[in-house]
Amino acid sequence: MESIFHEKQEGSLCAQHCLNNLLQGEYFSPVELSSIAHQLDEEERMRMAEGGVTSEDYRTFLQVISNALKVWGLELILFNSPEYQRLRIDPINERSFICNYKEHWFTVRKLGKQWFNLNSLLTGPELISDTYLALFLAQLQQEGYSIFVVKGDLPDCEADQLLQMIRVQQMHRPKLIGEELAQLKEQRVHKTDLERVLEANDGSGMLDEDEEDLQRALALSRQEIDMEDEEADLRRAIQLSMQGSSRNISQDIPQTSGTNLTSEELRKRREAYFEKQQQKQQQQKQQQQQGDLSGQSSHPCERPTTSSGALGNDLGDAMGEEDMLQAAVTMSLETVRNDLKTEGKK
């Protein structure tokens, strides 16, 4: 698409842009077109004014363009005239069209094997498919455009030769120059507002966000460190508790002189100690039950207070042992806490 000559709109030079885009080169200047306009004699001006088709300016422009194209052996035929319509020519079989609405003129031309809208109000050439060409021209007519067919051989150009060999694809339709300018203006305004805000804040907004992220990271790091410290303290407390418990229990367990017990051996001896205690309790309960039965047989009329009293004593003994065990555990934990406090002070 870069090889296609496309003059963009400047002032009110649409007739110049239309002709140069049609011929694919800088063939006409405002001075040359003014010279052609002055060559029109008074009689021609009068005929254009009497025609009554449109305004005098329109007829003047049309006559100027027609005379400019005669230099190249080209002529204009009204597309919707009865003479041309009787020919029943498919638009895709033509080479170019000139379209006019009020004071604006632009060219639609075939380059290579593809059609392009070379409107100077667009930011670039617009690709038109063969199937869309007839619809595009019909739409222009409905909008009030006058369409002219350019008859004759157009001068050779680089874009036509190149596009005979390749076909181009267009991903995005070119925008109107006014739309592009409005977009650029909006972008400049947005950029200016952003710069103004950054200058007002002196970048503090971005720094605040960075500081917040840093504070969050530090807080998470502290939480992880605290959790690690708590876990380490808990492990030390459990270790000290186990050591204290092993000392308390080992006092009741006969030790073998000159022997260092492993943790597994110590565990087995604890189990043996507790099993022995349970066997003693069971033997005491059986003896108590036998005594209750013998008492009942010798005094059948007495109320069975002895049995309930014995049961209360057993429960009392059991509760006493549990209380003693609980007290031992409590003392062990107190010892651990005191040891931890002492280590902390050191």
C-alpha positions in Angstrom: 0.0 0.0 0.0 3.0 2.3 0.4 3.5 2.4 -3.4 0.0 3.9 -3.9 0.1 7.7 -4.3 -2.4 9.3 -1.9 -2.6 13.1 -1.4 -4.3 14.0 1.9 -6.7 17.0 2.2 -5.1 20.4 2.6 -7.4 23.4 2.7 -9.9 23.5 -0.2 -7.7 21.7 -2.8 -9.9 18.7 -3.1 -10.0 19.0 -6.9 -6.2 19.0 -7.1 -6.0 15.9 -4.8 -8.7 14.2 -6.8 -6.8 14.6 -10.1 -3.4 13.7 -8.7 -4.7 10.6 -6.9 -6.4 9.6 -10.1 -3.2 10.0 -12.2 -1.0 8.7 -9.3 1.4 11.5 -9.2 1.9 15.3 -8.6 0.6 16.3 -12.0 -1.4 19.4 -11.0 -0.9 22.3 -8.6 -3.3 25.0 -7.5 -1.7 27.4 -10.0 -2.2 25.1 -13.0 -5.9 24.5 -12.1 -6.4 28.2 -11.6 -4.9 28.8 -15.1 -7.3 26.2 -16.6 -10.3 27.9 -14.8 -9.3 31.3 -16.3 -9.2 29.9 -19.8 -12.9 29.3 -19.6 -14.4 32.1 -21.7 -17.5 34.1 -20.6 -19.7 32.1 -23.0 -18.8 28.8 -21.3 -19.6 30.3 -17.9 -23.0 31.5 -19.1 -23.8 28.0 -20.5 -22.9 26.4 -17.1 -25.1 28.9 -15.2 -28.0 28.3 -17.6 -27.8 24.6 -17.2 -29.5 24.8 -13.8 -28.3 21.3 -12.9 -26.4 22.5 -9.9 -24.6 25.6 -8.7 -22.2 27.6 -10.9 -19.3 26.6 -8.7 -20.1 22.9 -9.3 -20.2 23.4 -13.0 -17.0 25.4 -13.0 -15.1 22.7 -11.1 -16.5 20.0 -13.4 -15.4 22.0 -16.4 -12.0 22.6 -14.9 -11.5 18.9 -14.2 -12.8 17.9 -17.6 -10.4 20.2 -19.3 -7.5 19.0 -17.1 -8.2 15.4 -18.1 -8.4 16.2 -21.8 -4.6 16.8 -21.7 -4.3 13.0 -21.0 -6.9 12.0 -23.5 -9.5 11.3 -20.7 -13.1 12.2 -20.5 -15.9 12.1 -17.9 -19.3 10.4 -18.4 -22.1 10.7 -15.8 -22.5 7.2 -14.3 -26.3 7.4 -13.8 -27.0 9.0 -17.2 -29.5 7.1 -19.4 -26.8 6.9 -22.2 -24.3 5.1 -19.9 -27.0 2.9 -18.2 -28.1 1.6 -21.5 -24.5 0.2 -22.0 -25.1 -2.1 -19.0 -21.4 -2.1 -18.0 -20.4 -3.8 -14.8 -18.6 -1.2 -12.6 -15.7 -3.7 -12.0 -14.9 -3.6 -15.7 -14.2 0.1 -15.5 -10.8 1.6 -14.5 -11.8 4.6 -12.3 -14.5 6.9 -11.0 -14.6 10.5 -9.8 -17.2 11.2 -7.1 -18.5 14.7 -6.1 -20.7 16.0 -3.3 -21.1 19.7 -3.0 -17.5 21.1 -3.0 -15.7 17.8 -2.3 -14.2 15.6 -5.1 -12.4 12.3 -4.7 -11.2 9.3 -6.9 -12.0 5.6 -6.8 -9.5 3.7 -9.0 -8.5 0.2 -9.9 -4.8 -0.5 -9.3 -3.6 -3.9 -10.5 -6.5 -6.2 -9.9 -8.0 -4.4 -6.8 -10.1 -1.3 -6.2 -9.1 1.5 -3.9 -11.0 4.5 -2.4 -8.4 7.4 -2.7 -10.5 10.0 -0.8 -8.2 12.7 0.4 -10.2 13.0 3.6 -8.9 9.5 4.6 -5.6 8.8 6.3 -4.7 6.4 3.6 -6.1 4.3 0.6 -9.1 2.1 1.4 -9.3 -1.3 -0.2 -12.7 -2.1 -1.8 -13.5 -5.6 -2.9 -15.1 -6.4 -6.3 -18.3 -7.5 -4.7 -18.5 -4.3 -2.6 -17.8 -1.9 -5.4 -21.3 -1.7 -6.9 -22.8 -1.4 -3.4 -20.3 1.4 -2.5 -21.2 3.4 -5.6 -25.0 2.9 -5.0 -24.5 4.1 -1.4 -22.7 7.2 -2.6 -25.6 8.0 -5.0 -28.1 7.7 -2.2 -26.1 10.1 -0.1 -26.3 12.7 -2.9 -23.0 12.1 -4.7 -22.6 12.6 -8.5 -20.5 9.9 -9.9 -18.5 10.1 -13.2 -16.8 7.3 -15.1 -13.3 8.2 -16.4 -12.9 6.9 -19.9 -9.5 6.5 -21.6 -6.1 5.1 -20.9 -4.6 6.3 -17.6 -0.9 6.9 -17.5 1.3 4.1 -16.2 2.2 4.1 -12.6 4.4 2.1 -10.2 1.5 1.0 -8.0 -0.5 -0.4 -10.9 2.5 -2.4 -12.1 3.3 -3.8 -8.7 -0.3 -4.7 -7.8 -0.6 -6.6 -11.1 1.7 -9.1 -9.6 0.5 -9.2 -6.0 -2.7 -8.7 -4.0 -2.8 -6.7 -0.8 -4.8 -7.3 2.3 -6.0 -4.5 4.7 -6.5 -5.4 8.3 -7.9 -2.0 9.5 -9.9 0.5 7.5 -8.2 4.0 7.4 -9.9 6.6 9.5 -11.1 10.1 8.5 -8.5 12.7 9.1 -10.8 14.5 11.5 -11.3 11.3 13.5 -7.5 10.7 13.7 -6.9 14.3 14.8 -9.6 14.0 17.4 -8.0 10.8 18.7 -4.5 12.4 18.8 -5.9 15.4 20.6 -7.6 13.2 23.2 -4.4 11.2 23.7 -2.4 14.4 24.2 -5.0 15.7 26.7 -4.9 12.4 28.6 -1.1 12.4 28.6 -1.1 16.0 29.8 -3.5 15.2 32.6 -1.5 12.2 33.7 1.7 14.2 33.7 0.0 16.9 35.7 -1.2 14.4 38.3 2.3 12.8 38.5 3.9 16.3 38.9 1.4 17.2 41.6 2.0 14.0 43.5 5.7 14.2 42.7 5.6 10.5 42.2 4.3 9.9 45.7 1.4 7.9 44.5 3.6 5.3 43.0 5.9 5.4 46.0 3.0 4.9 48.3 2.0 1.7 46.4 5.6 0.5 46.6 5.8 1.2 50.3 2.5 -0.6 50.9 3.9 -3.7 49.1 7.1 -3.5 51.1 5.1 -3.3 54.4 3.0 -6.2 53.4 6.0 -8.3 52.6 7.7 -7.4 55.9 4.5 -8.2 57.9 4.4 -11.7 56.2 8.0 -12.2 57.0 7.5 -11.3 60.6 4.6 -13.7 60.9 6.7 -16.5 59.5 9.5 -15.7 61.9 7.1 -15.6 64.9 5.6 -18.9 63.8 9.0 -20.5 63.5 9.9 -19.1 67.0 6.7 -20.4 68.5 7.3 -23.8 67.0 10.9 -23.9 68.3 9.7 -22.9 71.8 7.0 -25.6 71.7 9.6 -28.2 70.7 11.9 -27.2 73.5 8.9 -27.3 76.0 8.0 -30.8 74.9 11.5 -31.9 75.1 12.0 -30.5 78.6 8.6 -31.9 79.7 9.6 -35.4 78.5 12.9 -35.1 80.3 11.1 -34.0 83.5 8.6 -36.8 83.2 11.3 -39.3 82.6 13.0 -38.1 85.8 9.9 -38.3 87.9 8.8 -41.7 86.7 12.3 -43.1 86.7 12.4 -42.5 90.5 9.7 -45.1 90.9 11.3 -47.6 88.5 14.3 -49.6 89.7 17.4 -48.6 87.8 20.2 -50.9 86.9 23.4 -49.5 88.3 26.0 -48.4 85.8 23.6 -48.6 82.8 22.4 -45.7 80.6 18.9 -46.5 79.4 17.8 -45.6 75.9 14.5 -43.9 75.2 13.0 -47.2 74.0 14.0 -49.0 77.1 12.7 -46.2 79.3 9.4 -46.3 77.4 9.1 -50.1 78.0 9.8 -49.7 81.7 7.1 -47.0 82.0 4.6 -49.4 80.4 5.6 -52.2 82.7 5.3 -49.8 85.7 1.8 -48.7 84.7 0.7 -52.3 84.0 1.9 -53.3 87.4 -0.1 -50.4 89.0 -3.2 -51.4 87.1 -2.8 -55.1 88.3 -2.6 -53.9 91.9 -5.7 -51.8 91.5 -7.6 -54.8 90.0 -6.4 -57.1 92.8 -7.6 -54.6 95.4 -11.0 -54.3 93.8 -11.4 -58.1 93.7 -10.5 -58.4 97.4 -12.9 -55.6 98.3 -15.7 -57.3 96.3 -15.0 -60.7 98.1 -15.2 -58.9 101.5 -18.5 -57.3 100.6 -20.0 -60.7 99.6 -18.9 -62.3 102.8 -20.3 -59.4 104.9 -23.7 -59.7 103.2 -23.9 -63.5 103.8 -23.3 -63.1 107.6 -25.7 -60.1 108.1 -28.5 -60.5 105.6 -30.8 -58.0 107.2 -28.3 -55.1 107.2 -28.5 -52.5 104.5 -25.6 -52.8 102.0 -23.7 -49.7 103.2 -20.4 -51.5 103.3 -20.4 -52.2 99.5 -21.2 -48.6 98.6 -18.7 -47.3 101.1 -16.0 -49.5 99.6 -16.9 -48.4 96.1 -16.6 -44.8 97.3 -13.2 -45.5 98.7 -12.2 -47.1 95.4 -13.4 -44.1 93.5 -11.7 -41.9 96.0 -8.4 -43.8 95.5 -8.8 -43.7 91.8 -9.5 -39.9 91.8 -6.6 -39.5 94.2 -4.2 -41.2 91.8 -5.6 -39.1 88.9 -5.2 -35.9 90.9 -1.7 -36.9 91.8 -0.9 -37.6 88.1 -2.4 -34.2 87.1 -0.4 -32.4 89.8 2.7 -34.1 88.5 2.0 -32.9 85.0 1.3 -29.4 86.2 4.5 -29.3 88.2 6.4 -30.5 85.1 4.9 -27.8 82.9 5.6 -25.2 85.6 9.2 -26.4 85.6 9.4 -26.0 81.8 8.0 -22.5 81.9 10.4 -21.5 84.6 13.3 -22.9 82.5 12.1 -21.1 79.4 11.9 -17.8 81.3 15.4 -18.3 82.7 16.8 -19.0 79.2 15.0 -15.9 77.9 16.6 -13.7 80.6 20.0 -15.1 79.8 
